Amino acid sequence: MLSILSAVVFGALFGYILLWLWIGMDGTFARLPGRTGAPRAPEQGARVVDNGTNAGTQGASNVAPFVGSGMLPSQTFYAIQGGVFNDRASSEPLLKRAESESVPATLVEGEPLRLFYGVTYRLDDATELAAYYVGKGFDVYVRPYALSGGAIQATFDAEDASLIGSFLTHGLYLFDLSGRWTALGLHEPVVIDDASWKAFKETHGRFLEEGNRLKDRLNGAAGKDVETMTTALNQAVMGLVEYIKAPSEAYLLANEQARLDYFKALLAFYEHAVAR
């Protein structure tokens, strides 16, 4: 039976082969021109609650590198939110509907509980995804979600801190661009140039290697969080490859569920790694 590590490495290798095959002999990835420039205004029905924007172009990530200083920086994400609840039972009708329609959904802990159908790093990507869900008949709105950082636990040594920094930097880069390219593909095909694919592929490889090293270095819940992040984001990258190869709603929704799983594991990692 394959170990989790073997499965992850096999999946990454298979994805890399597909990526290079689709790039083609002339080094250009063959879809149609995508959109760059200023974020689009929200489409009708996609309500936005905004207190800032992560912006950027379609071929580059604007995730700032984490420095190995023993600090986890605060981050702002954009959630496609379906509701807030005082208890889990109240969220069950929406969760059951999402499950019946194969729509990704998750409850984020806190007071109140929040039901998210998706999370992105950029506001314009979130509004695109929200408009898509509105078109499917879901009542959603976009809101910023602040993830508070801080100093990491004293039990992590300098090597741990450095590895955590690079792992999170590479993970958020993949999370950002997988969300960017998925959102661009909702309305029109996208060109992803050879340099962008090469950087994305190389970052994916580093992320997998760092994740496997880090989960073995960290004990307890934090190590489990790293393992979940590694598996979920690898699934999202593989889903993106399939989505670009043959765009379909099934690939889109599976990809977004994997991205939600990564996001929830990232929240858990912050909870377990930051000194309180």
Summary of the structure (lengths in Angstrom):
residues: 276
radius of gyration: 18.2
end to end distance: 40.0
largest distance: 55.5
contacts: 887
relative contact order: 0.18
helix: 54%
strand: 14%
